[in-house]
Amino acid sequence: MADIFDKLSLTEKRFDEINEKLMDPNVVNDQHAYRDLMRELKHLTPIIDKYREYKAAKDNLEEAKEMLSEGGLDKEFKEMVQEQYSESQQAIEDLGEELKILLLPTDPNDDKDVIIEIRGGAGGEEAALFAYNLYRMYTMYAEAKGWKTEILSANETELGGFKEVSFEVSGEGAYSRLKFESGVHRVQRVPETEASGRIHTSTVTVAVLPEAEEVEFDINPTDIQVDTFRASGAGGQHVNKTESAIRLTYLPTGLVVECQDERSQHKNKDKAMKILRTRLYEQAMKEATDKIASERKAQVGTGDRSERIRTYNYPQGRITDHRIGLTLYHLEQNMNGDIDEIIDALITADQAAKLAAESED
């Protein structure tokens, strides 16, 4: 525990130093320096607030201890001091645990916006319909959080499902809460197209990618091949007579991104570039994290797309997250975007695993 408080003391010095720097006109006028310091301050503030609460509780404990050891207190006042002593002891214990969690290494992507890619897997049209259901669930969740969503690319089916859909979610903490959704989602239900009433099992893959900022990931324009083609929709809907759809090919790896949602070629190219940049950033991040993952087991699942993370059982109204053994029986509520209970449980499990790993080191 002594190591933690050495670290907290240094963190508090850094916190005070940042506040001083933010009053310097030269720093205020330097947009990049100011933005970086504000980002660091935002990260440190909850830690320092909690640390100062901890120090105040320790002071209260010492004060109560001193008064009790001196003696000479009347009965009523002594009871009050003993209560202060007990409350301070409990506060120190609780705040110490909270500080351990706050000091866990943070994911550098947690504050980023995300791009979510949903693809129908095994199950044909039924998988595509469930891909739409998941898209709806995430957009409703985002709306409840006050986040913005925008479709970047979509491939619809005749019955209103999605073979695949990519969309952006912008808002504070979007990646920190949605990152555990990456993986294979399995649905068990009777499809609308099933005459005999048999339950089918289908799968959908979800990838949650932190959006890459231009400043942190450069792409050489000569590495990109740009092709245009005519957009087409399900059943010939929204067919565009001009070549407004864009296909980008990143030549070094052969990665292909298409976008045909907008009628403007320029807008389609912007959206396709956003997806390409994010996918390349994800690849770079994966290479970096794979090295770490080989040394230490991943905490709450690996997020690998081949891994089944959750089952949605409609006949039983049940949703089960296999990584943490959580089962809930309000599926309709969950599918309407109320998934905080699941996400909170995943974050808690992740923190517990990280704490256990820290204590082993």
Legacy VTK file of the C-alpha trace (Angstrom):
# vtk DataFile Version 3.0
C-alpha trace
ASCII
DATASET POLYDATA
POINTS 361 float
0.000 0.000 0.000
2.954 2.313 0.644
3.808 2.217 -3.081
0.284 3.425 -3.896
0.619 6.468 -1.634
4.045 7.349 -3.036
2.416 7.246 -6.459
-0.556 9.333 -5.255
1.729 11.961 -3.746
3.551 12.325 -7.089
0.206 12.380 -8.926
-1.012 15.225 -6.693
2.153 17.222 -7.469
1.544 16.675 -11.194
-2.109 17.747 -10.768
-1.041 21.038 -9.101
1.627 21.565 -11.773
-0.956 21.179 -14.588
-3.291 23.688 -12.925
-0.425 26.198 -12.770
0.504 25.621 -16.418
-3.108 26.149 -17.503
-2.892 29.714 -16.145
0.139 30.452 -18.349
-0.963 32.579 -21.383
1.648 30.851 -23.590
0.069 27.459 -22.858
-3.468 28.794 -23.325
-2.480 30.084 -26.779
-0.940 26.754 -27.785
-3.996 24.689 -28.772
-2.238 21.301 -28.805
-0.460 21.809 -25.458
-3.650 23.170 -23.857
-5.766 20.263 -25.175
-3.248 17.663 -23.949
-3.049 19.236 -20.482
-6.846 19.459 -20.207
-7.108 15.786 -21.183
-4.565 14.844 -18.502
-6.309 17.035 -15.914
-9.653 15.376 -16.687
-8.058 11.963 -16.089
-6.327 13.007 -12.835
-9.202 14.968 -11.245
-11.272 11.967 -9.952
-8.071 10.369 -8.565
-6.996 13.522 -6.697
-10.544 14.217 -5.422
-10.658 10.694 -3.968
-7.103 10.983 -2.565
-7.998 14.213 -0.772
-11.103 12.554 0.664
-8.837 9.754 1.893
-6.407 12.215 3.532
-9.302 14.051 5.224
-10.607 10.719 6.595
-7.116 9.919 7.933
-6.948 13.327 9.650
-10.382 12.711 11.228
-9.218 9.297 12.430
-6.037 10.708 13.986
-8.008 13.500 15.661
-10.527 11.018 17.144
-7.718 8.660 18.239
-5.909 11.518 20.006
-9.046 12.667 21.857
-9.884 9.140 22.981
-6.328 8.485 24.237
-6.305 11.731 26.242
-9.455 10.665 28.108
-11.518 12.982 30.328
-14.457 13.098 27.865
-18.028 13.071 29.101
-20.126 10.062 28.052
-22.114 11.758 25.260
-19.064 13.426 23.674
-17.012 10.231 23.956
-19.715 8.317 22.059
-19.632 10.992 19.354
-15.828 10.748 19.038
-15.972 6.945 18.941
-18.532 7.193 16.133
-16.184 9.552 14.258
-13.359 7.046 14.780
-15.428 4.116 13.413
-16.774 6.098 10.459
-13.285 7.346 9.539
-11.859 3.826 9.729
-14.568 2.535 7.380
-14.100 5.506 5.027
-10.322 4.880 4.864
-10.941 1.235 3.948
-13.576 2.056 1.286
-11.618 4.963 -0.209
-8.441 2.851 -0.303
-10.227 0.240 -2.453
-11.672 2.943 -4.724
-8.204 4.472 -5.153
-6.760 1.082 -6.167
-9.337 0.907 -8.976
-8.743 4.510 -10.054
-4.992 3.848 -10.253
-5.368 0.834 -12.559
-3.761 1.403 -15.987
-6.316 3.050 -18.250
-7.025 2.208 -21.858
-5.707 5.162 -23.933
-8.711 4.754 -26.243
-11.397 5.052 -23.522
-12.273 8.683 -24.307
-12.502 8.120 -28.064
-15.504 7.991 -30.342
-16.114 4.588 -31.911
-17.026 2.931 -35.158
-19.205 -0.147 -34.696
-19.340 -2.736 -37.461
-22.142 -5.316 -37.317
-22.232 -8.254 -39.760
-24.731 -11.061 -40.166
-23.001 -14.429 -39.660
-24.508 -17.927 -39.738
-28.257 -17.884 -40.346
-28.825 -15.974 -43.596
-31.803 -13.607 -43.537
-32.488 -14.275 -39.833
-28.886 -13.254 -38.984
-29.339 -10.081 -41.050
-32.556 -9.242 -39.170
-30.796 -9.732 -35.843
-27.934 -7.510 -37.084
-30.604 -4.802 -37.480
-31.909 -5.557 -33.940
-28.394 -5.071 -32.502
-27.919 -1.866 -34.516
-31.207 -0.589 -33.048
-30.152 -1.642 -29.516
-26.840 0.247 -29.729
-28.347 3.395 -31.277
-31.061 3.490 -28.595
-28.390 3.040 -25.919
-26.350 5.855 -27.474
-29.421 8.112 -27.557
-30.072 7.462 -23.845
-26.444 8.461 -23.129
-26.750 11.672 -25.167
-24.291 10.378 -27.789
-24.625 10.999 -31.531
-24.788 8.218 -34.128
-24.288 8.283 -37.887
-24.436 5.434 -40.399
-21.216 5.267 -42.432
-22.012 2.271 -44.604
-24.929 -0.175 -44.843
-25.888 -3.207 -46.922
-29.609 -3.807 -46.407
-31.644 -6.904 -47.216
-35.134 -7.221 -48.728
-36.758 -7.810 -45.297
-35.157 -4.802 -43.578
-32.142 -6.539 -42.102
-28.458 -5.700 -42.520
-25.928 -7.975 -44.166
-23.530 -5.465 -42.649
-23.648 -1.956 -41.222
-20.943 0.425 -39.996
-21.866 3.420 -37.873
-20.127 6.029 -35.764
-20.955 6.707 -32.110
-19.662 10.059 -30.828
-19.773 11.055 -27.179
-17.889 11.134 -23.906
-16.777 7.673 -22.792
-18.261 5.895 -25.834
-15.359 3.461 -26.280
-14.926 2.857 -22.531
-18.486 1.496 -22.317
-18.934 -0.132 -25.722
-15.542 -1.857 -26.124
-16.733 -5.072 -24.441
-19.354 -5.586 -27.190
-16.796 -6.913 -29.711
-17.331 -10.576 -30.510
-19.932 -13.065 -31.697
-23.532 -12.494 -30.567
-25.811 -15.542 -30.818
-29.605 -15.346 -31.127
-32.100 -18.170 -30.494
-35.645 -17.494 -31.676
-38.381 -18.521 -34.112
-37.783 -16.541 -37.331
-40.724 -14.659 -38.867
-40.077 -16.656 -42.040
-40.336 -20.019 -40.201
-43.736 -21.657 -40.799
-43.251 -24.669 -38.468
-42.393 -22.579 -35.396
-38.942 -24.135 -34.889
-36.324 -22.206 -32.941
-33.300 -21.250 -35.036
-29.842 -20.266 -33.850
-28.058 -17.504 -35.779
-24.945 -15.437 -35.176
-23.883 -11.852 -35.744
-20.380 -10.421 -35.330
-19.809 -7.039 -33.726
-16.541 -5.081 -33.891
-16.118 -1.930 -31.798
-13.204 0.138 -33.075
-11.765 3.272 -31.445
-11.841 6.020 -34.036
-8.379 7.080 -35.137
-7.596 10.773 -35.085
-5.750 12.172 -38.093
-2.941 13.497 -35.919
-2.086 10.033 -34.615
-2.298 7.956 -37.763
-0.954 9.141 -41.113
-1.883 7.434 -44.370
0.180 8.081 -47.488
-2.320 9.080 -50.240
-0.222 7.177 -52.824
-1.008 3.970 -50.900
-4.733 4.324 -51.629
-6.447 3.261 -54.846
-9.772 5.083 -55.358
-12.503 3.536 -57.556
-15.975 4.901 -58.227
-19.069 2.883 -59.125
-22.837 3.211 -59.204
-24.589 2.747 -55.861
-27.254 0.056 -55.575
-29.724 -0.814 -52.846
-31.950 -3.713 -51.830
-34.409 -4.580 -54.599
-33.093 -1.790 -56.774
-34.066 0.898 -54.279
-32.050 4.109 -54.092
-30.151 3.211 -57.254
-27.985 6.152 -58.211
-27.493 6.900 -61.892
-24.174 8.633 -61.243
-20.985 6.971 -60.049
-21.163 8.386 -56.519
-20.198 5.191 -54.622
-16.566 4.938 -53.520
-14.255 1.967 -53.096
-10.912 2.550 -51.368
-8.159 -0.072 -51.516
-5.188 0.294 -49.171
-2.483 -1.132 -51.425
0.108 -2.218 -48.791
-2.378 -4.674 -47.197
-5.176 -5.017 -49.772
-7.771 -3.768 -47.249
-10.934 -2.650 -49.097
-13.576 -0.183 -47.850
-16.737 0.776 -49.730
-19.249 3.536 -49.062
-22.378 4.248 -51.097
-24.786 5.769 -48.569
-24.542 9.370 -49.701
-25.517 10.742 -53.107
-22.392 12.891 -53.044
-19.140 11.219 -54.130
-17.200 13.610 -51.885
-19.234 12.646 -48.774
-18.868 8.945 -49.563
-15.105 9.363 -49.875
-14.920 11.177 -46.504
-16.895 8.390 -44.800
-14.836 5.656 -46.477
-11.606 7.363 -45.351
-12.909 7.495 -41.775
-13.582 3.737 -41.833
-10.242 2.955 -43.522
-8.286 5.068 -41.031
-10.057 3.372 -38.103
-9.507 -0.164 -39.431
-5.803 0.497 -40.038
-5.514 2.004 -36.556
-7.227 -1.094 -35.129
-4.693 -3.326 -36.909
-1.786 -1.296 -35.512
-3.302 -1.398 -32.014
-3.928 -5.157 -32.307
-0.287 -5.794 -33.204
0.772 -3.798 -30.135
-1.713 -5.439 -27.756
-1.040 -8.957 -29.077
2.483 -8.666 -27.677
1.065 -7.763 -24.246
-1.697 -10.403 -24.436
0.848 -13.141 -25.091
2.482 -12.270 -21.762
-0.729 -11.927 -19.767
-4.174 -13.434 -20.281
-6.803 -10.994 -21.511
-9.263 -9.975 -18.792
-12.913 -10.036 -19.891
-12.635 -12.098 -23.052
-10.260 -11.275 -25.851
-12.807 -9.410 -27.956
-11.818 -11.750 -30.774
-14.562 -12.003 -33.372
-14.454 -15.807 -33.302
-15.396 -15.787 -29.618
-19.087 -16.202 -28.693
-19.665 -13.586 -26.022
-23.444 -13.449 -25.569
-26.666 -15.350 -26.258
-30.090 -13.739 -26.747
-32.799 -16.365 -26.131
-36.187 -14.958 -27.174
-38.498 -17.853 -26.082
-37.132 -17.560 -22.511
-36.737 -13.755 -22.594
-33.146 -14.370 -21.515
-29.822 -12.709 -22.247
-26.589 -14.402 -21.096
-23.083 -12.977 -21.211
-20.813 -16.025 -21.284
-17.625 -14.199 -20.264
-18.867 -13.396 -16.777
-21.722 -15.904 -16.410
-24.338 -13.125 -16.162
-27.949 -14.050 -17.031
-30.797 -11.519 -17.093
-34.483 -12.083 -17.818
-35.580 -8.782 -19.332
-34.550 -9.277 -22.951
-37.095 -6.859 -24.432
-35.841 -4.074 -22.152
-32.234 -4.881 -23.134
-33.055 -4.892 -26.872
-34.585 -1.424 -26.404
-31.149 -0.102 -25.432
-31.179 -0.686 -21.669
-27.814 -2.482 -21.412
-26.096 -0.530 -18.606
-26.488 -3.441 -16.173
-24.539 -5.752 -18.519
-21.867 -3.150 -19.305
-21.410 -2.222 -15.611
-20.950 -5.920 -14.737
-18.338 -6.322 -17.504
-16.429 -3.234 -16.333
-16.487 -4.500 -12.708
-15.206 -7.932 -13.803
-12.477 -6.288 -15.879
-11.378 -4.161 -12.901
-11.357 -7.201 -10.581
-9.197 -9.144 -13.046
-6.787 -6.226 -13.400
-6.544 -5.843 -9.607
-5.775 -9.558 -9.284
-3.115 -9.273 -11.998
-1.595 -6.208 -10.270
-1.324 -8.103 -6.969
0.461 -10.979 -8.750
3.067 -8.662 -10.319
LINES 1 362
361 0 1 2 3 4 5 6 7 8 9 10 11 12 13 14 15 16 17 18 19 20 21 22 23 24 25 26 27 28 29 30 31 32 33 34 35 36 37 38 39 40 41 42 43 44 45 46 47 48 49 50 51 52 53 54 55 56 57 58 59 60 61 62 63 64 65 66 67 68 69 70 71 72 73 74 75 76 77 78 79 80 81 82 83 84 85 86 87 88 89 90 91 92 93 94 95 96 97 98 99 100 101 102 103 104 105 106 107 108 109 110 111 112 113 114 115 116 117 118 119 120 121 122 123 124 125 126 127 128 129 130 131 132 133 134 135 136 137 138 139 140 141 142 143 144 145 146 147 148 149 150 151 152 153 154 155 156 157 158 159 160 161 162 163 164 165 166 167 168 169 170 171 172 173 174 175 176 177 178 179 180 181 182 183 184 185 186 187 188 189 190 191 192 193 194 195 196 197 198 199 200 201 202 203 204 205 206 207 208 209 210 211 212 213 214 215 216 217 218 219 220 221 222 223 224 225 226 227 228 229 230 231 232 233 234 235 236 237 238 239 240 241 242 243 244 245 246 247 248 249 250 251 252 253 254 255 256 257 258 259 260 261 262 263 264 265 266 267 268 269 270 271 272 273 274 275 276 277 278 279 280 281 282 283 284 285 286 287 288 289 290 291 292 293 294 295 296 297 298 299 300 301 302 303 304 305 306 307 308 309 310 311 312 313 314 315 316 317 318 319 320 321 322 323 324 325 326 327 328 329 330 331 332 333 334 335 336 337 338 339 340 341 342 343 344 345 346 347 348 349 350 351 352 353 354 355 356 357 358 359 360
